[in-house]
Amino acid sequence: MHRLPRMLLAWALLAWGLLPLGVRAMDDAITLVYSERPPYMDDASHPLPIGLTATPTVNAFKSAGIPVVWTKLPTNRQLAMVREGLGKVCAIGWFWTPDRAVFAKFTKPIYRDKDWYILTNADFAARGYATLEEILSHKETRILVKDKYSYGEQLDKLLDKYKPTIAVSTATTTKMVQSISMGAVDMMFVSEDEGNYIMAHAGEHAPRLRLLHPRDMPHGPERYIMCTRNVPDDVIARINKAITFK
């Protein structure tokens, strides 16, 4: 594989806003990129991120003896960095998809979501839909999705099959929840863990929110550490050996 000269790579990292990584990112350290998303990733008042995907990642790299540099980035920039193969970079908690497997390396899974749920508002919940397919069959159903996200193979296929009205967002989860509460959109998909967290921390919006579990909702998929192809196979193997999730 063609390797960027050391100085050129430094300028490339600078362009991505990663100047503080310095020489460390070009030696043995792996750059771990993440965005704050409780309960998966939470870095508030903690020396290192913690959460459902953060904690097993921290433990795996520590157990494997692999030095890391933590860098907070929006998810779209994380995906772009991995796609472009910029340095030895790994992103935390991503779903495996055939498209991503073309340009990225994946570790063993580090976590598996529980069932998918629907986060919606009181007005939409009052319609009394019993199944997800019933919801999706109404073309006017407005579903809020995160830009460039996958919701797992089953949900992705259902969205492609029924083609409901899709609203794509690059906003934070907090902003997306507010849009649902105010009725700007009807619903979004959340895992059981994330849904329960949102309901417990929604503040003034909580009375307008509902967490629904239609009987045909699929189980949540596994989450992985997704790395650039610049990360050596032996490093992936060391990480896999240190991952304790089964």
N, C-alpha and C positions, 0 to 999 in steps of 0.2 A: 504494500500500500504506500502511496506517495506520502511523504511526511513533510510538513511545512518546516522551513528553516526556523531555528529557535527565535530569531528576532522577528520574523514575520508572524509567528504564532503569538508572540508577545503583543504585537500591534493588533492582531485579531482579537485577542482577549480584552485589550483596552477598548476596542470598538464595542464590545458587548458589555462594557461597564464592569469588568472583572479585574481591573488594575490591582486592587489590594491583594490578589492572589500571588502576584509576583512570580518569582522563580519556582516557588513550591508547586504550583500547578503544573509546571513543566518537568518536574522530577518524578518522584514516586507517588506523590499525593493524588488521590482521586477527588475531583471537584463534585461535591454532592449538591445539586440544585433542588430547591424546594420552594413551596409557597405555603403560607400559614393557612391551615384548613382544619380546625378542630372538628371532630376528635381524632383525625388522622395525624395532623401536624400542628403542634402548638409550641411556639418559642417564647411566649410571654413569661418573663421572670424566671427563665430557666437557662442554665449555661449552655445546654444543648437542646435541640428540639425533642419533644416527647409526644407520644400518641400511638395510635393503633399501627401506623406504618413507620413512624419515626423511631420509636423505641427498638423494634426488632432490627432496624437498619443500623442504628447506633451500636447495638450489641454485636451484630454480625461483623461490622468493620473492626470494632475493637477486638473481638475474639480472633479475627483473622490477622490482626496486626498490620492493617493497611491504613496508612495516614490519610486523612481527609481534610478538605477545606469546605466549609459550609457556606453556601451562597444563596440568598433568597432572590427568586426571580418569578415573574408572572409565568403561568403555565404555558402560554404560547411561546415564550422565549425559551423555556426549557425544551419544549418539543423541537423548536427550530435548531437549537444547539446540538441536540442528539441527531437530528436528521442531517445536519451539515457536517457532523463529525468533527466538531471544533474541540480538540483536546481530549483528555481523559475525563469524561464527564458522565455522571450517573444521575438520573432523576428518580424520585422515590414515589412508590405507590401507584404506578401506572398499570392499566390493563394491557394484556397482550392482544394484539390484533394482527392479522396477516399483513396489512400495510406497514405496520411499524416493524415487524420482523424482517422486512426487506433492508432497513437501514440501521437497525439497533440490535444489540445483544440483550438478552433478558436473563436474570438470575432465576433461581427457584422462587416460587411464591413466598411472600413474607406475611401475607394476611389474606383471609377470604371474607368478603362482606356477607352479612346475613341477607335475608330476603330484601328485594327492592320494595320500596313504598312510594306512595304519591303524596307530595306536599301540595296542598291546595288551599283555597279559601272557603269560607262558610257557604257562600252562594253556590259555588260549583259542587261542593260536597252535598248540598241539599238536593241535587238532581238524582241522587240515589243510584248511580251506576253500580252494578254488581261485579263487573269484570273489566279487565284492562282492554280486551278486544272490543267491548261495547263502547268504551271511552274513545278509543282510537278510531272507531268506525265513523265517528262524527267529525267530518272534515273541519268544522268550525272550532273544534277543541284547540285551544292555544297552549302549546307546550313550550316552556322555556328551557333551552339547552345551552350548555356552556360551549363556547366556540372551540372547535377542533377536539371536543371530547368524544370518547366512546362510552357507551353505557352497557357494554358487554354484548356479546354476539346475539343473544336472544332479543334484547330490547332494540338493538340497532336494526335487526331484521324486521321487527314489527313496525318500527317507524318507517322503514323503507316500503313495507307492504301497504300500510294504510294511508301514509302520507297526510297526516293531520297538519294543521297550521303550526309551523315551527318559528319560534322567535329565538334568534341566536344572540347570546350575550357574552361580552367580555368583562362584565362587572364582577365584583366580589359576590360571594355567597350571600352576604348580608344584604346587598342591594337587590339581588335576585329574590330573596325572601320578601323584601318590602314590596316589590312589584307584584308578587302573588297576593300578598295581604291586601293591597289596594285594588286588586282586580284588573290590573293592566294586562295580566296573562292569567291563565287558568291553573296551571300546575307545573311541577318539575319533578323529576325522578330523584330520589334520595335513597341511600341505604338505610336500614333500620337504625344503625348506630348514629349516622349523621342526622336522620330525622328526629330521633329522640333528643339529640344535642340541640338542634335548632329550636324545638318546641320548648326546651328548658331555658333557652337564652334569648328568646325572641322579644322579650320585654313588652312594650306597648302593642306590638303586632300579634302577640300570642293569641288573644281572644278571637282574632279573625282567621287564624290558621287552623287547618285540619290535617291530620296524618292518616291516610287511608291505605288499606291493604286489600285490594281486590283479590279474589280467590285464585286468579290465574297469574299472579305476579311471579316472575321467575326468581330463582335464587340468585344471590349476588355472585359475581365472578371473583377469581383470585387477583390479587394485586402483587406487582413485581417491582424490582429495581430494574430500570431500563437504562442501558449504557450505550455510549458511542462505540463504534467498532474499533476505536483506538484503544479501548481498554483491553489489555491482553487476556487471552483465554485462561491463562494460569491464575490471573487475578479473579476472574469470574468463578473459577473452580474453588479458589480459597474462600470467596464469599459464600458460595453454595454450601461448602462444608460447614461453615459457621452459622448458617441459617437454621434455626431450630423449629420453624413452623412445619407442621405436618398436616 
